[in-house]
Structures are given as C-alpha cells and as structure tokens.
Amino acid sequence: MSLQRLQKILSQYGVSSRRAAEQLILSGRVTVDGAAAALGQSADPDVQVITVDGKTLNAAPEKVYIALNKPRGYISSVTDPHGRKTVTELTAGCGARVYPVGRLDLNSDGLLILTNDGEFAKRLTHPSHGVSKTYRVKVSGEIGENTLARLNAPLTVDGVQYGAPQTRVIEQSAENSALLEIVIREGKNREIRNICTALGLKVHRLTRVAVGGVKLGGLKSGAWRKLSAAETAALGKV
C-alpha cells in the first residue's frame, strides 16, 4: 500500500491546493472508505475510495502547466466571495482545473503560472528555492544614484524585511519618470509596491515579464499558453 497524506493526494488530483485541502478535510467534505477523513490522515488512492463532496476521485489528471498574461482588474484566485473577476475565468478552456502559483495583485498585470500539479507549485513558491521574478515597473519620483542604490539593498518597511532586489533603469525622462526592471526572489505580499513607496516613488504600472526562465514574450493580455516541456522541466528543477 502506497500511503500519502490526504492533502497531497487532493493536490495531485487537481482538487485543490494543499492549504485548501486542509479546509475541505476540516469541514467534513472528504471521506476515505465511507468514513469522514481527519486532518493528517494518510490513504492509498489506488486501493481506497476517496470522495470529496460525495464524488469519488477519478484517476489522477494529466498535469497541466499554463502561462497566462494576467490583465489588471483580475485577482489571482480560483474564487472570490466579493464577485470580482478571477484569473481562472480566463483559463476555463484549458481542459483542467488549475490554480495560480503565487499571485499578482489586482492592479498588476503580466506573467502568472497556473497548474494542477501541487508539488510543482509548492517547489516554485517555496522561499528556499528563490525563483527569480522579473518586473517592468513604471514609476515617478526622484531616481538618483542614492535611490537606485537603496533599491538594490535590503530594506525593512513597517517591520517587514525585504531582501535586496536587482534593479536597473531601462528608460528615464526629464519629468522624474522612469521605467525600471526589478528582479526579486522572495515575492512577499506587495513587495515591490511597498519598497517603492517607502523610497518616495509612485508606482504607475507593474508588469511581471518573467518567472525563472519562462518569459511573457508576446502573449496578449488575457491570453494563455501551455508551457513547453523544456520550460516545465527547468522550473521543476528549482
């Protein structure tokens, strides 16, 4: 018997993320061989009957890996209690129930990876792997040598410590406006926006253009594509 934690099984079968699986189990929506499952319980999906909301798990679905050009105005979630537009509405035609790996906030756009492979998502988002995320950021404010130096140094904002980004100026105008390239490896909540605000810069647009070696390229806003085998393999090695 090949026993695995139920959270891992539900993630592998594309039911939910591991964290969401915990809530499914705690709310009594998961059973194993007819009995309500307990958090931390292990099971063998090949020989035991596992159900979610009364529906039996079928064979593990084919793994799907998607690159989406997320538009502004969409949230990086599967559902939203406030009725806002979600990124999974844009990937409804991909043939699988996928969920976002990490997030882009409501007013940011660009590359977002979605998958039904929970283990892949976990590796990609775990801080220990330090997967790079590259952004193009349009800002206004004083962009002198001192500001740029501070943008390339660790910073603490409201008690939150941020590691040193890699920042360079792509374009700069005489009106205190600049287009920056910022590379981070932590991906804390609103990290770039918080850093820029703390340094007196106003963010007008924030677009993610790469995750690791996967690039946004010419993918149109709201469109998605499947990752190539090479891209998936490269990200899987993090």
C-alpha positions as CSV (number, residue, x, y, z in Angstrom):
1,M,0.0,0.0,0.0
2,S,1.4,3.4,-1.0
3,L,0.2,5.7,1.7
4,Q,0.2,9.5,1.2
5,R,-1.2,12.4,3.2
6,L,-4.7,13.3,2.0
7,Q,-3.7,16.9,1.4
8,K,-1.1,15.7,-1.0
9,I,-3.5,13.4,-2.8
10,L,-6.1,16.1,-3.3
11,S,-3.4,18.4,-4.6
12,Q,-2.1,15.8,-7.0
13,Y,-5.6,15.0,-8.3
14,G,-6.2,18.7,-9.0
15,V,-8.9,19.1,-6.4
16,S,-7.3,22.0,-4.6
17,S,-4.1,23.3,-3.2
18,R,-2.7,21.6,-0.1
19,R,-3.9,24.5,2.1
20,A,-7.4,24.5,0.7
21,A,-7.4,20.7,1.1
22,E,-6.9,21.1,4.8
23,Q,-10.1,23.2,4.9
24,L,-12.0,20.6,2.9
25,I,-11.0,17.9,5.4
26,L,-11.7,20.0,8.5
27,S,-15.2,20.8,7.1
28,G,-16.0,17.1,6.7
29,R,-16.2,17.2,3.0
30,V,-13.7,14.4,2.4
31,T,-14.2,10.7,3.2
32,V,-12.0,7.6,3.0
33,D,-13.8,4.3,2.5
34,G,-17.0,5.9,3.7
35,A,-15.7,7.4,6.9
36,A,-15.1,11.1,7.4
37,A,-11.4,12.0,7.0
38,A,-9.2,13.5,9.6
39,L,-6.6,16.2,9.2
40,G,-3.2,14.5,8.8
41,Q,-4.7,11.2,7.7
42,S,-3.0,9.1,5.1
43,A,-4.6,7.0,2.4
44,D,-3.8,5.0,-0.8
45,P,-5.7,6.4,-3.7
46,D,-5.1,3.2,-5.7
47,V,-6.9,0.9,-3.3
48,Q,-9.1,3.1,-1.1
49,V,-12.2,5.1,-2.1
50,I,-11.7,8.8,-1.5
51,T,-14.6,11.2,-2.0
52,V,-14.9,15.0,-2.0
53,D,-18.5,16.3,-1.6
54,G,-19.7,12.8,-2.3
55,K,-17.8,12.5,-5.6
56,T,-15.2,9.8,-5.9
57,L,-11.7,10.8,-7.1
58,N,-11.0,9.5,-10.6
59,A,-7.6,8.7,-11.9
60,A,-5.0,11.4,-11.3
61,P,-5.5,14.0,-14.1
62,E,-2.9,14.9,-16.6
63,K,-0.6,17.6,-15.3
64,V,-1.2,21.0,-16.9
65,Y,1.2,23.9,-16.8
66,I,0.0,27.3,-18.1
67,A,1.4,30.8,-18.7
68,L,-1.2,33.5,-18.5
69,N,-0.9,37.2,-19.3
70,K,-3.0,38.4,-16.4
71,P,-4.8,41.7,-17.1
72,R,-5.2,44.3,-14.4
73,G,-8.6,44.0,-12.7
74,Y,-8.4,40.2,-12.1
75,I,-7.5,38.6,-8.8
76,S,-5.1,35.7,-8.6
77,S,-7.6,33.3,-7.1
78,V,-9.9,30.4,-8.0
79,T,-13.0,32.1,-6.5
80,D,-13.8,35.4,-4.9
81,P,-16.6,36.0,-2.3
82,H,-16.8,39.6,-3.4
83,G,-17.7,38.6,-7.0
84,R,-14.5,40.1,-8.6
85,K,-13.1,38.6,-11.8
86,T,-10.6,35.8,-11.2
87,V,-7.8,34.5,-13.4
88,T,-9.3,31.0,-13.6
89,E,-12.2,32.5,-15.6
90,L,-9.5,33.3,-18.3
91,T,-8.2,29.7,-18.3
92,A,-11.6,27.9,-18.3
93,G,-10.8,26.4,-21.7
94,C,-7.6,24.7,-20.7
95,G,-9.2,21.3,-20.0
96,A,-8.2,21.1,-16.4
97,R,-8.9,22.7,-13.0
98,V,-5.8,24.8,-12.5
99,Y,-4.9,27.3,-9.8
100,P,-2.4,30.1,-9.7
101,V,1.2,29.6,-8.5
102,G,1.8,32.7,-6.3
103,R,-0.1,35.8,-7.1
104,L,-0.2,39.2,-8.8
105,D,-2.2,41.8,-7.1
106,L,-5.4,43.3,-8.6
107,N,-3.8,46.3,-10.2
108,S,-0.7,44.4,-11.5
109,D,-0.5,42.5,-14.8
110,G,1.8,40.1,-16.7
111,L,3.0,36.6,-16.3
112,L,1.2,34.3,-14.0
113,I,1.7,30.5,-14.0
114,L,-1.2,28.2,-13.2
115,T,-1.2,24.4,-12.8
116,N,-3.0,21.4,-11.3
117,D,0.3,20.0,-10.1
118,G,0.5,20.7,-6.4
119,E,4.1,19.5,-5.9
120,F,5.3,21.7,-8.8
121,A,3.5,24.7,-7.3
122,K,5.0,24.1,-3.9
123,R,8.5,23.9,-5.2
124,L,8.1,27.0,-7.3
125,T,6.8,29.2,-4.4
126,H,8.9,27.9,-1.5
127,P,11.2,30.7,-0.4
128,S,14.2,28.3,-0.1
129,H,14.3,27.9,-3.9
130,G,14.5,31.7,-4.5
131,V,12.9,31.6,-8.0
132,S,13.5,34.9,-9.7
133,K,10.6,37.1,-10.8
134,T,11.3,39.9,-13.2
135,Y,9.1,43.0,-13.4
136,R,8.9,46.2,-15.5
137,V,7.8,49.0,-13.2
138,K,6.8,52.5,-14.3
139,V,7.4,54.9,-11.5
140,S,7.6,58.7,-10.9
141,G,9.7,60.4,-8.3
142,E,13.4,61.2,-7.8
143,I,15.5,58.4,-9.4
144,G,19.0,59.5,-8.5
145,E,22.1,57.4,-7.6
146,N,21.1,57.3,-4.0
147,T,17.6,56.0,-4.7
148,L,18.9,53.4,-7.1
149,A,21.4,52.2,-4.5
150,R,18.7,51.9,-1.9
151,L,16.6,49.9,-4.5
152,N,19.4,47.4,-4.7
153,A,19.8,47.0,-1.0
154,P,17.8,45.1,1.7
155,L,15.1,47.2,3.3
156,T,12.7,47.0,6.2
157,V,9.2,48.5,5.7
158,D,6.7,48.5,8.5
159,G,8.6,45.8,10.3
160,V,8.8,43.5,7.2
161,Q,12.2,42.7,5.9
162,Y,12.8,42.6,2.2
163,G,15.9,41.1,0.5
164,A,18.0,43.1,-2.0
165,P,16.3,43.3,-5.4
166,Q,18.2,43.7,-8.6
167,T,17.2,47.0,-10.1
168,R,18.2,48.8,-13.2
169,V,16.9,51.8,-15.1
170,I,15.6,51.0,-18.6
171,E,14.3,54.4,-19.5
172,Q,14.3,57.7,-17.7
173,S,12.7,61.1,-18.7
174,A,13.3,64.6,-17.5
175,E,9.9,64.7,-15.8
176,N,11.0,62.4,-12.9
177,S,9.5,59.4,-14.6
178,A,11.3,56.1,-15.2
179,L,10.8,52.6,-16.3
180,L,12.7,50.1,-14.1
181,E,13.5,46.5,-14.3
182,I,13.3,44.9,-10.8
183,V,14.1,41.3,-10.1
184,I,13.1,39.8,-6.8
185,R,13.4,36.2,-5.3
186,E,11.1,36.4,-2.3
187,G,7.7,37.5,-3.6
188,K,6.3,38.8,-0.4
189,N,2.9,40.5,-0.5
190,R,3.1,43.8,-2.5
191,E,6.8,43.7,-2.1
192,I,7.8,46.0,-5.0
193,R,5.0,48.4,-4.3
194,N,5.9,48.7,-0.6
195,I,9.6,49.2,-1.4
196,C,9.0,51.9,-4.0
197,T,6.5,53.7,-1.7
198,A,9.0,53.6,1.1
199,L,11.6,55.2,-1.1
200,G,9.3,58.0,-2.3
201,L,8.4,56.5,-5.7
202,K,4.9,56.3,-7.0
203,V,4.1,53.1,-9.0
204,H,2.0,53.7,-12.1
205,R,2.2,50.3,-13.6
206,L,3.7,47.0,-12.5
207,T,4.1,44.1,-15.1
208,R,5.7,40.8,-14.4
209,V,7.7,39.7,-17.5
210,A,9.4,36.5,-16.4
211,V,9.4,33.8,-13.8
212,G,12.7,32.0,-13.7
213,G,13.4,31.2,-17.4
214,V,9.8,31.5,-18.5
215,K,9.2,34.8,-20.3
216,L,5.9,36.6,-21.0
217,G,7.0,37.4,-24.5
218,G,4.3,38.5,-27.0
219,L,1.5,36.8,-25.1
220,K,-1.6,39.0,-25.4
221,S,-3.3,40.4,-22.3
222,G,-5.9,37.8,-21.1
223,A,-4.4,35.0,-23.3
224,W,-2.7,31.9,-22.1
225,R,-0.5,29.2,-23.4
226,K,0.8,25.8,-22.2
227,L,4.4,25.8,-21.0
228,S,6.8,23.9,-23.2
229,A,8.4,20.7,-21.8
230,A,11.7,22.5,-21.5
231,E,10.1,25.3,-19.5
232,T,8.3,22.9,-17.2
233,A,11.5,20.9,-16.7
234,A,13.6,24.0,-15.9
235,L,11.1,25.2,-13.4
236,G,10.8,21.8,-11.9
237,K,14.5,21.7,-11.1
238,V,14.3,24.7,-8.7
